[in-house]
Amino acid sequence: MTKELVSVIIPTYNRADYVVEAIRSAKAQTYPLKQIIVVADGSCDDTARRVAAVGGVEYYYQIKRGQGAARNHGLRFADGEYVASLDSDDLWDADFLARSVECLETHQLDFVFTNWTKVRGSQSRPSEWLRDGKWRMYQTRRQGEWSLLDAAEVRKLFLKICPAPSSSLLIRRDAIVSGWGEHMQIADDWYMILEMALNRPCRAAFSLTPRWRKRIDGRNVYDGRPFAEAARKLHLHDYSAFRRDFRPLLTRREKLTLAGREAAYRLRLLLHRSAKTDLAARLKIPTIIAMLRNPAGTFINNRARTGRGFVGDD
C-alpha cells in the first residue's frame, strides 16, 4: 500500500466514448498522487483501444459479471492508501480528490462523500439528496463546507438511504471490509458502506457542494430506469439481500424497521402495476395513488421524486 496514493477504479461496459472522458476527468485532478485503473466488464466495443490511446492508465478485462465485481477486480490491483471509484458515465470536478483527501486526513475519517449534479443533454438538476433535504438533521457538526458524522449517525443514515453513489466516495483502504456487493443488481456501493458501518464504528463527512456530474442517457444502471424495473432490482432484490446478509449485525428494532420498509415498497410496486389496468383507469385509481405518499413522504408514481434510497435518494 502506497501512502497518500489514491487508487481510482473506473468500471465500464460498452461505453468507449464515455469512459475516455471519465479517464480524462480523473487525470485532470489537481491531487497529484493517483493510480487510474479501468476494468472492462465484458465490453465488446473498442474500449481497449480507446483507453490505450489515452495512456497513463492500467487496463483490465473480465468476463461480464456486473459493476460490483468489476470494481472489486480493480481493487485487487489498487496500491493506494485511499480508494475511489468513478463510474464511466460520470465526471469529477478537478478538485474532487484534493478536497476529499484533505477532509479525510484532517478529521481522520473512514470515508467522505460529496454532492453531485444530474445532467441530461443540456439540462441539469440537483441530486435528490440535496433537493429532498434529508441531510438537514445530520448537519450538527459543521467544519467549513463539510458536515461530520459520528459512527451512530453513519449507521442510522445508511440504514435509511444511500446518499453516496460510488462516484461521490473517497474511502480509506483499510476501512473496506470485503468490497462492493457483487450480488447486488444496483446497490453494490450501498452494500459496501453498510458492511463497513455495521462491522465496526465508522466516521465520515459529507459536503453539499456538487463536485461531480452524473450523465443520464438511458443506459445507466439506475438513473432514468422505469420505476417498476428499478423497484424490482433495488427495493426487492437488493434490499432483501441487505436484510439476509446483515441480519446478525442488526438490532431487533433495525430488523423490524427494514422489514416494514421492504413491505412498503412491495405495496408500492403492486399499486403501480394495478394502476396500469383499464379498470383502474376507469375508477381513477392512478389519480388516487398519485396522491398517496409512502412512509418517507415521496409520491408513489412521481418519477421525478423516485429515488435510490428508501426515502428518495439517487
BAVO-604346 format. One line per field, with one value per residue (C-alpha): residue in one letter; x, y, z. Coordinates in nm, 4 decimals. Example, Ala and Ser with C-alpha at 12.3 -4.5 7.8 and 13.67 -1.06 7.14 Angstrom:
residues 2
residuo	a_s
x	1.2300_1.3670
y	-0.4500_-0.1060
z	0.7800_0.7140
This chain:
residues 314
residuo	m_t_k_e_l_v_s_v_i_i_p_t_y_n_r_a_d_y_v_v_e_a_i_r_s_a_k_a_q_t_y_p_l_k_q_i_i_v_v_a_d_g_s_c_d_d_t_a_r_r_v_a_a_v_g_g_v_e_y_y_y_q_i_k_r_g_q_g_a_a_r_n_h_g_l_r_f_a_d_g_e_y_v_a_s_l_d_s_d_d_l_w_d_a_d_f_l_a_r_s_v_e_c_l_e_t_h_q_l_d_f_v_f_t_n_w_t_k_v_r_g_s_q_s_r_p_s_e_w_l_r_d_g_k_w_r_m_y_q_t_r_r_q_g_e_w_s_l_l_d_a_a_e_v_r_k_l_f_l_k_i_c_p_a_p_s_s_s_l_l_i_r_r_d_a_i_v_s_g_w_g_e_h_m_q_i_a_d_d_w_y_m_i_l_e_m_a_l_n_r_p_c_r_a_a_f_s_l_t_p_r_w_r_k_r_i_d_g_r_n_v_y_d_g_r_p_f_a_e_a_a_r_k_l_h_l_h_d_y_s_a_f_r_r_d_f_r_p_l_l_t_r_r_e_k_l_t_l_a_g_r_e_a_a_y_r_l_r_l_l_l_h_r_s_a_k_t_d_l_a_a_r_l_k_i_p_t_i_i_a_m_l_r_n_p_a_g_t_f_i_n_n_r_a_r_t_g_r_g_f_v_g_d_d
x	0.0000_0.1410_0.0845_-0.1164_-0.1844_-0.5455_-0.6402_-0.9204_-1.1228_-1.3346_-1.5680_-1.7202_-1.9345_-1.9501_-1.9034_-1.5850_-1.6834_-1.7854_-1.5033_-1.2375_-1.3984_-1.4190_-1.0490_-0.9593_-1.1543_-0.9597_-0.6254_-0.7145_-0.7420_-0.5295_-0.4377_-0.1080_-0.0800_-0.3221_-0.3389_-0.6089_-0.7479_-1.0054_-1.1935_-1.3928_-1.6817_-1.7258_-1.7068_-1.7160_-1.6707_-1.3377_-1.2892_-0.9441_-0.8124_-0.9588_-0.8204_-0.4751_-0.4739_-0.5256_-0.2234_-0.1213_-0.3958_-0.3969_-0.6484_-0.8008_-1.0716_-1.3086_-1.5957_-1.9162_-2.0069_-2.1586_-2.0339_-1.9687_-1.7441_-1.5655_-1.4889_-1.3595_-1.1441_-0.9878_-0.9462_-0.7130_-0.4672_-0.5106_-0.1949_-0.3350_-0.3959_-0.7250_-0.9761_-1.2275_-1.4470_-1.5610_-1.8424_-1.7683_-2.0766_-1.9655_-1.7214_-1.5337_-1.4569_-1.0830_-1.0678_-1.2781_-0.9901_-0.7917_-1.0882_-1.1852_-0.8356_-0.7924_-1.1124_-1.0422_-0.6985_-0.7812_-1.0532_-0.9114_-1.2261_-1.3072_-1.4776_-1.6183_-1.8775_-1.9768_-2.2900_-2.3454_-2.5460_-2.7546_-2.7124_-2.9373_-2.8397_-2.8235_-3.0330_-2.9059_-3.0782_-2.9711_-2.9382_-3.2336_-3.0042_-2.9771_-3.3318_-3.5171_-3.3334_-3.2671_-2.9223_-3.0542_-3.0741_-2.7120_-2.5627_-2.4970_-2.1155_-2.0011_-1.6357_-1.6283_-1.8222_-1.8128_-2.0602_-1.9044_-2.0855_-2.0098_-2.0453_-2.4068_-2.5069_-2.3331_-2.5147_-2.8537_-2.8157_-2.7019_-2.9608_-3.2166_-3.0837_-2.7744_-2.6691_-2.3284_-2.3159_-1.9763_-1.8538_-1.9109_-1.6928_-1.3329_-1.2604_-0.9680_-0.8484_-0.8165_-1.1807_-1.3167_-1.4405_-1.4919_-1.5576_-1.8536_-2.1535_-2.1085_-2.4501_-2.6288_-2.8134_-2.7874_-2.6720_-2.3167_-2.1875_-2.4567_-2.3744_-2.0068_-2.0759_-2.3363_-2.0951_-1.8339_-2.0738_-2.2258_-1.9000_-1.7249_-1.7732_-1.7116_-1.6722_-1.7461_-1.8266_-2.0301_-2.0273_-2.3297_-2.1059_-2.1574_-1.8179_-1.9158_-2.1721_-2.3908_-2.4646_-2.8051_-2.8634_-3.0936_-2.8067_-2.7329_-2.7571_-3.0175_-3.0899_-3.3617_-3.4872_-3.8643_-3.9982_-4.1072_-3.7669_-3.5727_-3.8055_-3.7653_-3.3875_-3.3178_-3.6001_-3.6951_-3.3800_-3.1006_-3.2947_-3.3783_-3.0074_-2.9290_-3.1654_-3.0372_-2.6638_-2.6569_-2.9146_-2.6598_-2.5320_-2.8704_-3.0572_-3.4112_-3.5522_-3.3416_-3.4641_-3.8282_-3.7781_-3.6138_-3.8803_-4.1504_-3.9829_-3.9463_-4.3166_-4.3980_-4.2034_-4.3710_-4.7038_-4.5836_-4.4904_-4.8225_-5.0160_-4.8025_-4.8863_-5.2541_-5.2774_-5.1898_-5.5160_-5.8197_-6.0428_-5.8052_-5.8171_-6.1976_-6.2013_-5.9416_-5.7083_-5.3937_-5.5096_-5.5685_-5.2307_-5.0554_-5.1973_-5.0721_-4.7324_-4.5029_-4.3773_-4.0855_-4.3003_-4.2265_-4.5023_-4.5578_-4.5914_-4.3942_-4.0861_-3.9134_-3.9123_-3.8493_-3.5080_-3.2441_-3.2741_-3.5743_-3.6575_-3.5824_-3.2127_-3.0047
y	0.0000_0.3362_0.6177_0.9170_0.7482_0.7436_0.4386_0.5342_0.2401_0.3012_0.0118_0.0223_-0.1773_-0.0801_0.2918_0.3600_0.7201_0.7983_0.6127_0.8198_1.1381_0.9852_0.8940_1.2460_1.3896_1.1558_1.2516_1.6227_1.6063_1.8633_1.5959_1.4617_1.1105_0.8847_0.5447_0.5054_0.1562_0.0803_-0.2510_-0.3504_-0.5671_-0.7807_-0.4831_-0.5825_-0.2351_-0.0574_0.0320_-0.1309_0.0650_0.3942_0.3540_0.2622_0.5784_0.7919_0.6458_0.6501_0.4029_0.0401_-0.1595_-0.4934_-0.7051_-0.9519_-1.1658_-0.9738_-1.0120_-0.6745_-0.3406_-0.4602_-0.7419_-0.5026_-0.2613_-0.5450_-0.6725_-0.3274_-0.3233_-0.6247_-0.4107_-0.0963_0.0181_0.3310_0.4221_0.5659_0.4240_0.5966_0.4576_0.6746_0.5359_0.5647_0.7843_1.0309_1.3233_1.4647_1.8332_1.8962_1.9440_1.6405_1.4260_1.7118_1.8333_1.4787_1.3724_1.6945_1.6341_1.2640_1.3334_1.6488_1.4716_1.1165_0.9691_0.6364_0.7892_1.1111_1.1785_1.4840_1.6080_1.5896_1.7263_1.5179_1.6065_1.5016_1.6632_2.0380_2.0239_1.9782_1.9353_1.8796_1.5403_1.4056_1.4048_1.7826_1.8517_1.6359_1.7865_1.4599_1.5992_1.8690_1.6515_1.5450_1.8951_1.9228_1.9461_2.1735_2.2170_2.4579_2.3019_1.9572_1.8039_1.5426_1.2180_1.0031_0.6246_0.6231_0.8797_0.6867_0.3694_0.5423_0.7302_0.4392_0.2006_0.4523_0.5751_0.5759_0.9380_0.8304_0.6712_0.5245_0.8315_1.0516_0.8477_0.8562_0.5677_0.4771_0.1420_-0.0265_0.0639_-0.1580_-0.4963_-0.7109_-0.4538_-0.3745_-0.6095_-0.8295_-0.9937_-0.6579_-0.5640_-0.1896_-0.1139_-0.2519_0.0767_0.0890_-0.2679_-0.1819_0.1163_-0.0723_-0.3602_-0.1142_0.0691_-0.2466_-0.4309_-0.1562_0.2106_0.4315_0.8076_1.0076_1.3518_1.4904_1.8090_1.9605_2.1288_1.9475_1.8171_1.5677_1.5133_1.2119_1.1922_1.0352_0.8878_0.5865_0.3389_0.3993_0.1160_0.3028_0.6642_0.7074_0.3482_0.2819_0.2714_-0.0942_-0.2124_-0.0102_-0.1186_-0.4889_-0.4695_-0.2308_-0.2413_-0.6071_-0.7937_-0.5838_-0.4820_-0.8445_-0.9237_-0.6477_-0.7976_-1.1508_-1.0800_-0.8270_-0.9917_-1.0993_-0.7399_-0.5676_-0.4852_-0.6134_-0.2666_-0.2284_-0.5645_-0.4668_-0.1259_-0.2705_-0.5390_-0.2731_-0.0645_-0.3619_-0.4377_-0.0743_-0.0944_-0.4208_-0.2424_0.0494_-0.1851_-0.3689_-0.0421_0.0752_-0.2380_-0.2209_0.1356_0.0212_-0.1725_-0.0373_-0.0930_0.1084_0.3923_0.3953_0.4017_0.6810_0.4691_0.6227_0.9642_0.8305_0.6572_0.9736_1.1466_0.8788_0.9038_0.6283_0.6372_0.8559_1.1193_1.0698_1.0289_0.6725_0.7447_1.0657_0.9554_1.2864_1.2062_0.8351_0.7900_0.5296_0.5159_0.4308_0.7990_0.9322_0.9294_0.8534
z	0.0000_-0.1045_0.1451_0.0172_-0.3191_-0.4429_-0.6489_-0.8879_-1.0204_-1.3315_-1.4249_-1.7726_-2.0111_-2.3797_-2.3148_-2.5082_-2.5719_-2.2155_-2.0414_-2.2193_-2.0846_-1.7350_-1.7507_-1.8549_-1.5613_-1.3282_-1.4865_-1.4612_-1.0813_-0.9020_-0.6475_-0.7826_-0.6398_-0.8235_-0.9866_-1.2526_-1.3125_-1.5832_-1.5693_-1.8779_-1.7593_-2.0721_-2.3095_-2.6770_-2.8297_-2.8840_-2.5173_-2.5009_-2.7988_-2.6828_-2.3298_-2.4613_-2.6712_-2.3601_-2.1825_-1.8176_-1.7254_-1.6109_-1.8156_-1.7173_-1.8766_-1.7148_-1.8424_-1.7686_-1.4024_-1.3141_-1.1858_-0.8302_-0.9479_-1.1847_-0.9007_-0.6823_-0.9684_-0.9879_-0.6092_-0.6373_-0.8331_-0.6220_-0.4419_-0.2788_0.0823_-0.0451_-0.2924_-0.5167_-0.7935_-1.0830_-1.2975_-1.6681_-1.7204_-1.4512_-1.4457_-1.1468_-1.0995_-1.0935_-0.7143_-0.6194_-0.4920_-0.3357_-0.1299_-0.0301_0.0781_0.2765_0.4742_0.5247_0.6701_0.8650_1.0628_1.0436_0.8878_0.7250_0.4213_0.2794_0.0098_-0.1927_-0.3613_-0.7378_-1.0303_-1.2699_-1.6366_-1.9240_-2.2524_-2.1962_-1.8801_-1.5264_-1.1922_-0.8319_-0.6705_-0.4734_-0.1686_-0.1906_-0.3080_-0.0540_0.2420_0.4273_0.5118_0.7441_1.0537_1.0009_0.9863_1.3579_1.3363_1.0559_0.9632_0.6720_0.3856_0.5497_0.7945_1.0224_1.1069_1.4091_1.3999_1.5210_1.2578_0.9791_1.0795_1.1048_0.7772_0.5627_0.7051_0.5829_0.2481_0.0301_-0.0211_-0.1555_-0.5021_-0.5878_-0.7761_-0.4691_-0.2331_-0.1170_0.1204_0.3393_0.2059_0.5444_0.6282_0.3485_0.4715_0.1603_-0.1114_-0.3314_-0.3222_-0.6280_-0.5943_-0.5925_-0.9110_-0.8394_-0.4838_-0.4835_-0.3366_-0.0698_0.0300_0.0779_0.3049_0.5083_0.5575_0.6828_0.9158_1.0631_1.1254_1.3167_1.4085_1.1044_1.0998_0.7856_0.6442_0.3562_0.1522_-0.0187_-0.2747_-0.6085_-0.7197_-0.9904_-1.2622_-1.3395_-1.7145_-1.7767_-2.1212_-2.0775_-2.0421_-1.6736_-1.4233_-1.2190_-1.3156_-1.5750_-1.5485_-1.5326_-1.1774_-1.1904_-1.3166_-1.0612_-0.7795_-0.8608_-0.8744_-0.5905_-0.3392_-0.3758_-0.4827_-0.3299_-0.0214_0.0589_0.0330_0.2832_0.5387_0.4783_0.4742_0.7576_0.9846_1.2519_1.2715_1.3101_1.6279_1.6719_1.6072_1.2914_1.1613_1.2175_1.0591_0.7492_0.7149_0.7324_0.4638_0.2322_0.2747_0.1924_-0.1341_-0.2278_-0.1812_-0.3929_-0.6761_-0.6501_-0.6646_-0.9556_-1.1529_-1.0590_-1.1831_-1.5364_-1.5909_-1.7794_-1.4763_-1.2615_-1.5116_-1.5114_-1.1306_-1.1331_-0.9196_-1.0749_-0.9527_-0.6044_-0.5979_-0.7089_-0.4006_-0.1643_-0.0077_0.1073_0.4689_0.3658_0.2015_-0.1689_-0.4260_-0.5422_-0.9120_-0.9365_-1.1297_-1.0653_-0.6945_-0.7126_-0.5572_-0.4994_-0.1232_0.0848_0.1137_-0.2302_-0.2971_-0.6008
